[in-house]
Amino acid sequence: MVLSQAQFDAPDEGEILRLAMDHIAAAGPYSAEAGYLTVGGDLVPSPRNERTHASAVGRRVRELAGRDGPVAVPGRAWGRAMGLRGLDGLHGYLVVTSRSRPTEAERSLLTTLVGHTAAALSVVFAHRRRREDALELCRLREERTALQRKLISVVAELAYERAVHNLLAGVAASGDGGGEEAVTRALHRLTGLPALVEDRFGRLRSWTGPGRPDPYPEPDPVRRDEMLHAVAREAGPVRREDRLVALVRLHGEILGVLALVDVRDEADEHTVFALGHAAKSLSLELAHLRDLADVERRLHRELVDDLLAGTAGAGAYARSEAVGHDLHRSHYIVVVRWSNRTADDSFAQAVARAASAVGMRSLLTRRPGHVVLVTDDRPPARALYEALARETGTRSGTIGVSAPCDSPDGIPHHYQEAQRALDVRRHSRERYGATFFDELGLYRILGPGNDYRELETFVREWLGQLIDYDTRHHATMVETLARYFDCGGNYDETAESLAIHRSTLRYRLQRIRDISGNDLANVEDRLNLQVATRVWRIVLGGPG
């Protein structure tokens, strides 16, 4: 009874089995050969098992498969494996041996001890199951609470998403022509943050909310391209400094940027969702507008032809944007002619590839005998020539480049400049290569088609500083230089014609060198200065 009480007070099944094995002798002439506990459907031996015959005993116990039965152990007259059973199955085994066969009373006492041990194990397992059931119930309640909270959150998110969808769908269906402004108004209403749309070049198209910069910052093309590429690599809206930015794209093409100004970093997942959904809505809106301009896109060459002819008018900027070009910047006209190539579509495509390879952003058309590019920024004409030489397999080509042009209205005149540069190059000793109009010097005013404006530009280039000096100081430096050339560079004749001393003339000529930065001893400078003084006097009405 003392042993039974100790077993029922034991903390776990291992201790119950140990007590039974340690006190088996209280039931008779017995020894505890081995004990096993059922763990996960398998019989796990007790650490107190005898090592000598452990393998054979373990094999025999497993053969019994839950039944009681004899166990043969060398040196023992009697041995038996007795199952420790409860209402819910086998808890384990107790293997008992004896040097003599036990009496009926001793066997009865052993059966009682085994029964008490099995009962104690049943109690321990029952307590464990109750604890496990309680823990499982607690876990299930917590899981249910979490699922309920998640369900509430999902319902709230779905309601918000539905509200966003309905609002933007209403904007798209309104048909009021608001387009970008309608989208920014809706986005500002949803998020409470200033919303804006920029075109792909960074120019503002719409702003709703406080804090609009005035004037809006002029975009930097290089930084703009870097930003677009960085955002394009991400799957959704991206934070860029104090803005949350989403690209407005159609079939991979970037049409513009939709952004929220979030100086305090307040945007949450709902804000990100609203911005992303609005960007998709705006892409559809802009796609509709782009569809209307598809005819203009297909008439790319007609646009360039209109620019060259001066007939593009006020729609030039919109038409250029429809073909992905920014006409707001300074442009150069580039004329390309290859002696062994006809200016057909194939050659035009070769010029386009070469221009793209050297980083030129340009519009292109064909004219009889040559291809024309309208390109932003000063073109790397010599690199273009090398790229075209590789494309065509021959270096027998000439490229002429105009001076910079600041508005579409000036493109026809600068087209003539590019043609002039090309003609001068083709009739020079080195006829193949690239020439800029602003490098022609005197050749700019020679030949047909030149007007008063070009003459004035030439005079200003060579005599401008002297003319300005004379105006400020009421001097006669330009007249002195003209008389000097009229007299063939003779000091005495020049001084006499000006009624000044020879040393005064020498001083003035030195001042002319200092002010203009030109060297009268240089043949090229001398020629250009002499022609400029003649034009200044005869054509532009300088003093005679």
TINUVEX-86040 format. One record per residue (C-alpha): x, y, z. Coordinates in steps of 0.5 Angstrom, whole numbers. Layout:
% residues N
((X Y Z))
...
END
This chain:
% residues 544
((0 0 0))
((6 5 1))
((9 3 -5))
((2 4 -9))
((1 11 -5))
((8 13 -7))
((7 11 -15))
((0 15 -15))
((4 21 -12))
((10 20 -17))
((10 26 -22))
((11 22 -28))
((11 15 -32))
((18 14 -31))
((18 15 -24))
((12 10 -23))
((16 5 -27))
((22 6 -23))
((19 5 -16))
((16 -1 -19))
((22 -4 -21))
((26 -2 -15))
((21 -5 -10))
((19 -11 -14))
((22 -16 -8))
((16 -13 -4))
((12 -18 -7))
((16 -24 -7))
((23 -27 -9))
((23 -23 -16))
((28 -19 -19))
((26 -13 -24))
((29 -15 -31))
((27 -10 -35))
((21 -4 -36))
((18 -1 -42))
((14 5 -43))
((9 6 -49))
((11 12 -53))
((8 14 -59))
((6 7 -61))
((13 4 -59))
((16 1 -53))
((22 5 -50))
((26 1 -45))
((28 4 -38))
((35 6 -37))
((35 1 -31))
((34 -5 -35))
((39 -10 -34))
((44 -10 -40))
((46 -17 -40))
((40 -20 -44))
((37 -13 -46))
((37 -15 -53))
((34 -22 -52))
((29 -19 -47))
((27 -13 -52))
((26 -18 -58))
((21 -23 -54))
((17 -17 -51))
((16 -14 -58))
((14 -21 -60))
((8 -21 -55))
((5 -15 -58))
((1 -13 -52))
((0 -20 -49))
((3 -23 -42))
((7 -28 -43))
((13 -32 -41))
((20 -30 -42))
((26 -34 -42))
((33 -31 -38))
((39 -36 -37))
((40 -37 -30))
((33 -36 -28))
((28 -41 -27))
((22 -37 -28))
((21 -30 -32))
((14 -27 -35))
((13 -20 -38))
((7 -17 -35))
((3 -12 -39))
((1 -5 -36))
((-5 -4 -38))
((-11 2 -37))
((-17 3 -40))
((-14 7 -46))
((-9 1 -48))
((-2 -1 -46))
((2 3 -42))
((8 -1 -42))
((11 -8 -40))
((14 -10 -33))
((19 -16 -34))
((20 -20 -28))
((24 -26 -26))
((25 -31 -20))
((31 -36 -19))
((25 -41 -16))
((18 -41 -18))
((13 -37 -14))
((8 -39 -10))
((0 -38 -12))
((0 -32 -6))
((7 -29 -9))
((4 -29 -16))
((-3 -26 -14))
((1 -21 -10))
((6 -19 -16))
((-1 -19 -20))
((-3 -14 -15))
((3 -9 -16))
((3 -9 -23))
((-4 -7 -23))
((-3 -1 -18))
((3 1 -23))
((-2 1 -29))
((-7 5 -25))
((-2 10 -23))
((1 10 -30))
((-7 11 -33))
((-8 17 -28))
((-1 20 -30))
((-3 20 -37))
((-10 22 -36))
((-7 28 -32))
((-3 29 -38))
((-8 29 -43))
((-13 34 -39))
((-7 39 -39))
((-6 38 -47))
((-13 38 -48))
((-13 45 -44))
((-7 47 -48))
((-10 45 -54))
((-17 49 -53))
((-13 55 -51))
((-9 55 -57))
((-16 54 -61))
((-19 60 -58))
((-13 64 -59))
((-13 62 -66))
((-20 63 -67))
((-19 70 -64))
((-13 72 -69))
((-18 69 -75))
((-23 74 -72))
((-19 80 -72))
((-16 78 -79))
((-23 77 -82))
((-25 84 -79))
((-18 87 -82))
((-19 83 -89))
((-27 86 -89))
((-24 93 -87))
((-19 93 -93))
((-24 90 -98))
((-28 96 -96))
((-23 101 -97))
((-21 97 -104))
((-28 97 -106))
((-28 105 -104))
((-22 106 -108))
((-24 102 -114))
((-31 105 -114))
((-28 113 -114))
((-23 112 -119))
((-28 108 -123))
((-33 114 -123))
((-27 118 -125))
((-26 114 -131))
((-33 114 -133))
((-35 121 -132))
((-32 123 -139))
((-31 130 -137))
((-24 130 -140))
((-21 132 -133))
((-16 126 -134))
((-10 127 -130))
((-13 133 -126))
((-19 128 -124))
((-15 123 -122))
((-10 127 -117))
((-17 130 -114))
((-19 123 -113))
((-12 121 -110))
((-12 127 -105))
((-19 126 -103))
((-17 118 -101))
((-10 120 -98))
((-10 127 -95))
((-4 128 -99))
((-2 133 -104))
((-2 129 -111))
((1 130 -118))
((2 128 -125))
((9 129 -129))
((10 127 -136))
((16 123 -137))
((21 129 -138))
((19 131 -131))
((14 137 -133))
((8 138 -128))
((2 137 -131))
((-3 137 -125))
((-3 138 -118))
((-8 137 -113))
((-7 139 -105))
((-3 145 -102))
((5 146 -103))
((5 147 -110))
((12 150 -112))
((12 156 -116))
((15 156 -121))
((16 149 -121))
((23 146 -122))
((26 145 -128))
((28 138 -129))
((35 135 -130))
((34 130 -136))
((40 125 -133))
((37 125 -126))
((30 124 -129))
((32 118 -133))
((36 115 -127))
((30 116 -123))
((25 113 -128))
((30 107 -129))
((30 106 -121))
((23 106 -120))
((22 101 -126))
((26 96 -123))
((21 96 -117))
((14 92 -117))
((10 98 -114))
((10 105 -111))
((17 107 -109))
((19 112 -104))
((24 118 -107))
((26 123 -102))
((19 126 -100))
((15 123 -105))
((12 116 -106))
((12 115 -113))
((9 110 -118))
((10 110 -126))
((4 111 -131))
((6 105 -136))
((2 102 -142))
((5 96 -144))
((12 97 -141))
((12 104 -144))
((13 110 -139))
((8 115 -140))
((9 119 -134))
((9 119 -126))
((4 119 -121))
((6 121 -114))
((4 123 -107))
((8 129 -103))
((9 125 -96))
((14 130 -92))
((12 126 -86))
((13 119 -88))
((5 118 -86))
((4 113 -92))
((1 106 -90))
((-1 100 -94))
((-8 103 -96))
((-4 110 -98))
((0 105 -103))
((-6 101 -105))
((-9 108 -107))
((-3 110 -111))
((-2 104 -115))
((-9 103 -117))
((-10 110 -119))
((-3 109 -123))
((-7 104 -127))
((-13 108 -127))
((-9 114 -130))
((-5 109 -135))
((-12 107 -138))
((-14 114 -138))
((-7 116 -142))
((-7 110 -146))
((-14 113 -149))
((-11 120 -150))
((-5 116 -153))
((-9 112 -158))
((-12 119 -160))
((-5 121 -162))
((-3 114 -165))
((-4 117 -172))
((1 123 -170))
((6 118 -168))
((5 114 -175))
((6 121 -178))
((13 122 -175))
((17 124 -181))
((11 129 -183))
((12 132 -176))
((20 133 -178))
((18 135 -185))
((13 140 -182))
((19 143 -177))
((24 143 -183))
((19 147 -187))
((17 152 -181))
((9 149 -182))
((9 145 -175))
((6 151 -171))
((3 151 -164))
((2 144 -164))
((9 142 -165))
((11 141 -158))
((4 136 -157))
((6 132 -163))
((13 131 -161))
((11 129 -154))
((7 124 -158))
((13 121 -161))
((17 121 -154))
((21 127 -156))
((22 133 -152))
((22 140 -156))
((23 145 -150))
((30 144 -150))
((35 147 -155))
((36 143 -161))
((41 142 -167))
((40 140 -174))
((44 134 -177))
((44 133 -184))
((47 126 -186))
((50 124 -193))
((53 118 -195))
((56 118 -203))
((55 111 -204))
((48 110 -200))
((41 112 -203))
((37 116 -197))
((32 110 -197))
((29 107 -191))
((35 102 -190))
((40 108 -190))
((35 112 -185))
((34 106 -180))
((42 105 -180))
((43 113 -179))
((37 112 -173))
((41 106 -170))
((48 110 -170))
((45 116 -167))
((42 111 -162))
((48 108 -161))
((52 115 -159))
((46 117 -154))
((43 122 -159))
((35 123 -157))
((33 125 -164))
((27 126 -169))
((29 123 -176))
((26 124 -183))
((29 123 -190))
((30 128 -196))
((33 127 -203))
((40 125 -202))
((40 126 -195))
((37 124 -188))
((36 129 -183))
((36 129 -175))
((33 134 -170))
((37 132 -164))
((37 135 -157))
((43 137 -154))
((50 138 -158))
((51 132 -162))
((57 128 -162))
((57 129 -169))
((64 126 -170))
((62 119 -166))
((56 119 -170))
((60 119 -176))
((65 113 -174))
((58 109 -172))
((55 110 -179))
((62 108 -182))
((61 102 -178))
((54 101 -180))
((55 102 -187))
((62 99 -188))
((65 105 -191))
((68 112 -189))
((65 116 -195))
((60 120 -192))
((59 127 -189))
((55 130 -184))
((53 137 -183))
((51 140 -176))
((47 147 -175))
((48 152 -169))
((44 151 -163))
((36 152 -164))
((32 155 -158))
((25 154 -161))
((21 150 -167))
((20 157 -171))
((28 157 -172))
((29 150 -174))
((28 152 -182))
((34 157 -182))
((38 152 -178))
((37 147 -183))
((40 151 -188))
((46 152 -183))
((47 144 -183))
((46 144 -190))
((51 149 -191))
((56 146 -186))
((55 139 -190))
((56 143 -197))
((63 146 -195))
((65 140 -192))
((64 136 -198))
((68 141 -203))
((74 142 -198))
((80 138 -198))
((78 133 -193))
((71 132 -196))
((69 126 -191))
((67 127 -184))
((63 132 -179))
((63 139 -179))
((59 144 -175))
((56 151 -178))
((59 155 -172))
((66 152 -174))
((66 155 -181))
((68 162 -180))
((68 166 -186))
((65 160 -190))
((59 162 -186))
((57 168 -191))
((60 165 -197))
((55 162 -202))
((48 163 -204))
((42 163 -199))
((45 168 -194))
((41 174 -191))
((42 180 -187))
((42 176 -180))
((48 171 -182))
((52 177 -184))
((50 181 -177))
((52 175 -173))
((59 174 -177))
((60 181 -175))
((58 181 -168))
((63 174 -167))
((69 178 -170))
((68 185 -168))
((62 185 -163))
((67 187 -157))
((70 192 -161))
((63 195 -163))
((61 195 -155))
((68 198 -153))
((67 204 -158))
((60 205 -156))
((61 205 -148))
((68 210 -149))
((66 214 -155))
((72 211 -159))
((74 209 -166))
((77 202 -165))
((73 199 -171))
((74 205 -175))
((82 205 -174))
((82 197 -175))
((78 198 -182))
((83 204 -184))
((89 200 -182))
((86 194 -187))
((84 199 -192))
((91 202 -192))
((94 195 -193))
((97 195 -186))
((102 201 -187))
((103 204 -181))
((104 211 -184))
((98 211 -189))
((94 209 -184))
((96 214 -178))
((96 220 -184))
((88 218 -186))
((86 218 -179))
((90 224 -177))
((94 221 -171))
((101 220 -169))
((104 213 -171))
((105 212 -164))
((98 213 -162))
((96 208 -168))
((101 203 -165))
((97 204 -158))
((90 203 -161))
((92 197 -165))
((95 193 -159))
((88 195 -155))
((85 192 -161))
((88 186 -160))
((87 186 -152))
((80 187 -153))
((78 183 -158))
((83 177 -157))
((85 176 -164))
((92 176 -167))
((93 181 -173))
((99 177 -175))
((95 170 -175))
((93 170 -183))
((86 167 -181))
((84 172 -176))
((87 177 -180))
((82 175 -186))
((76 174 -182))
((77 181 -179))
((78 185 -185))
((72 181 -188))
((68 183 -182))
((70 191 -182))
((68 191 -190))
((61 188 -188))
((60 193 -182))
((62 199 -186))
((58 197 -193))
((53 192 -191))
((51 194 -184))
((52 202 -185))
((58 203 -181))
((62 209 -181))
((65 210 -188))
END
